[in-house]
Amino acid sequence: MKNKLIYLVFVVLAAGCQPDAHKEAGEVRNIVQSLGGTWKLTKVTQRDEEATRKGFPFRDLDLTTIFPYSDFVLTLNVDGSAPTTYSSTQGNAPQILKAASGAWVVDDPIYPGKVTLGTGASADVITLGSYPVAAEKNLSLTVQRKEGEKLVMSYIYEFTKQ
């Protein structure tokens, strides 16, 4: 009797398994195009990566009000879905980029993870933290500072689209 009950449960479970119908995901979003525009710096956070690795409670420091970072404006120009040039207005903010203007590129046009502002020795390779989606108009860029190969400090720049 017990074997029949187990067999019956197994048959009911197997009969209940059906493939799910999935809807089409739609077209791939053009992330590079959403990066284009004028961005105003709204928040700067300094992250001590060594403290993060060691599990210390104090890892992040909000630098936004310590220095006049809100003066910084970044403009990313695009041609259709291709990045072209950028320009920045420093104002009274501390230096963030090596070059105030130049060309910019992404590592992957469909799923960008890194943005390179400038070329050659004056290039800044910046990690893309988040980008605008739908009604959200926020952009997060992370600059990593290393000693050799060891990551020691990260600066997280949060922008709002103007």
C-alpha positions as semicolon CSV with decimal commas, in nm:
position;residue;x (nm);y (nm);z (nm)
1;M;0,000;0,000;0,000
2;K;0,282;0,234;0,091
3;N;0,454;0,168;-0,244
4;K;0,133;0,244;-0,432
5;L;0,095;0,573;-0,246
6;I;0,454;0,674;-0,328
7;Y;0,399;0,572;-0,690
8;L;0,076;0,775;-0,704
9;V;0,248;1,086;-0,562
10;F;0,530;1,047;-0,815
11;V;0,284;1,015;-1,106
12;V;0,088;1,322;-0,992
13;L;0,407;1,528;-0,959
14;A;0,537;1,415;-1,298
15;A;0,204;1,492;-1,466
16;G;0,204;1,840;-1,315
17;C;0,536;1,931;-1,475
18;Q;0,484;2,138;-1,786
19;P;0,715;2,387;-1,951
20;D;0,637;2,748;-1,869
21;A;0,540;2,980;-2,149
22;H;0,782;3,275;-2,158
23;K;0,705;3,609;-2,310
24;E;0,945;3,771;-2,550
25;A;1,194;3,995;-2,372
26;G;1,174;4,256;-2,647
27;E;1,453;4,447;-2,811
28;V;1,789;4,488;-2,644
29;R;1,807;4,828;-2,475
30;N;2,059;5,073;-2,612
31;I;2,257;5,150;-2,296
32;V;2,514;5,370;-2,469
33;Q;2,239;5,597;-2,597
34;S;2,097;5,629;-2,244
35;L;2,442;5,739;-2,120
36;G;2,442;6,036;-2,357
37;G;2,358;6,377;-2,218
38;T;2,463;6,621;-1,947
39;W;2,523;6,481;-1,599
40;K;2,561;6,679;-1,276
41;L;2,758;6,525;-0,991
42;T;2,533;6,484;-0,687
43;K;2,722;6,250;-0,452
44;V;3,080;6,127;-0,401
45;T;3,163;5,835;-0,173
46;Q;3,514;5,722;-0,086
47;R;3,537;5,348;-0,009
48;D;3,836;5,204;0,176
49;E;3,875;4,866;0,005
50;E;4,122;4,735;0,264
51;A;3,868;4,805;0,542
52;T;3,603;4,634;0,331
53;R;3,822;4,324;0,288
54;K;3,890;4,310;0,663
55;G;3,526;4,363;0,755
56;F;3,578;4,690;0,942
57;P;3,257;4,879;1,020
58;F;3,376;5,214;0,881
59;R;3,437;5,166;0,510
60;D;3,263;5,453;0,332
61;L;3,301;5,828;0,368
62;D;3,064;6,073;0,200
63;L;3,284;6,345;0,046
64;T;3,000;6,540;-0,115
65;T;2,983;6,817;0,143
66;I;3,354;6,817;0,235
67;F;3,456;6,941;-0,111
68;P;3,244;7,134;-0,369
69;Y;3,186;6,830;-0,591
70;S;2,840;6,951;-0,695
71;D;3,010;7,202;-0,929
72;F;3,125;6,918;-1,158
73;V;2,927;6,857;-1,479
74;L;3,000;6,582;-1,734
75;T;2,860;6,581;-2,088
76;L;2,871;6,256;-2,286
77;N;2,796;6,293;-2,657
78;V;2,666;6,006;-2,869
79;D;2,600;5,959;-3,238
80;G;2,305;5,723;-3,256
81;S;2,428;5,432;-3,045
82;A;2,801;5,508;-3,062
83;P;2,993;5,715;-2,807
84;T;3,178;6,013;-2,957
85;T;3,317;6,287;-2,734
86;Y;3,288;6,408;-2,377
87;S;3,350;6,735;-2,199
88;S;3,355;6,827;-1,833
89;T;3,317;7,147;-1,638
90;Q;3,527;7,134;-1,324
91;G;3,401;7,445;-1,146
92;N;3,544;7,451;-0,792
93;A;3,534;7,071;-0,762
94;P;3,857;6,877;-0,708
95;Q;4,005;6,718;-1,020
96;I;3,817;6,404;-1,110
97;L;3,931;6,335;-1,468
98;K;4,281;6,357;-1,614
99;A;4,154;6,537;-1,925
100;A;3,864;6,783;-1,933
101;S;3,750;6,669;-2,277
102;G;3,819;6,412;-2,546
103;A;3,680;6,092;-2,690
104;W;3,503;5,826;-2,489
105;V;3,443;5,456;-2,556
106;V;3,283;5,160;-2,381
107;D;3,425;4,810;-2,349
108;D;3,108;4,646;-2,486
109;P;2,846;4,840;-2,687
110;I;2,559;4,611;-2,583
111;Y;2,649;4,545;-2,216
112;P;2,903;4,808;-2,115
113;G;3,094;4,753;-1,793
114;K;3,375;5,005;-1,832
115;V;3,385;5,353;-1,979
116;T;3,714;5,501;-2,101
117;L;3,729;5,880;-2,104
118;G;4,023;6,015;-2,304
119;T;4,304;5,836;-2,485
120;G;4,659;5,732;-2,413
121;A;4,823;5,835;-2,086
122;S;4,542;6,079;-2,008
123;A;4,272;5,810;-2,026
124;D;4,052;5,733;-1,727
125;V;3,907;5,381;-1,720
126;I;3,594;5,399;-1,508
127;T;3,367;5,116;-1,397
128;L;3,001;5,165;-1,478
129;G;2,806;5,106;-1,157
130;S;2,455;5,184;-1,274
131;Y;2,296;5,361;-1,565
132;P;1,960;5,523;-1,634
133;V;1,665;5,289;-1,672
134;A;1,315;5,408;-1,767
135;A;1,226;5,707;-1,547
136;E;1,545;5,681;-1,339
137;K;1,792;5,950;-1,439
138;N;2,090;5,839;-1,229
139;L;2,437;5,730;-1,333
140;S;2,699;5,578;-1,105
141;L;3,067;5,563;-1,201
142;T;3,342;5,406;-0,991
143;V;3,709;5,504;-1,013
144;Q;3,945;5,251;-0,857
145;R;4,285;5,342;-0,713
146;K;4,543;5,062;-0,693
147;E;4,887;5,009;-0,545
148;G;5,040;4,769;-0,793
149;E;4,766;4,512;-0,850
150;K;4,603;4,565;-0,510
151;L;4,282;4,769;-0,499
152;V;4,308;5,014;-0,208
153;M;4,046;5,285;-0,263
154;S;3,733;5,337;-0,471
155;Y;3,552;5,661;-0,545
156;I;3,187;5,626;-0,635
157;Y;3,051;5,922;-0,831
158;E;2,674;5,950;-0,858
159;F;2,530;6,176;-1,128
160;T;2,183;6,300;-1,212
161;K;2,085;6,371;-1,573
162;Q;2,011;6,737;-1,644
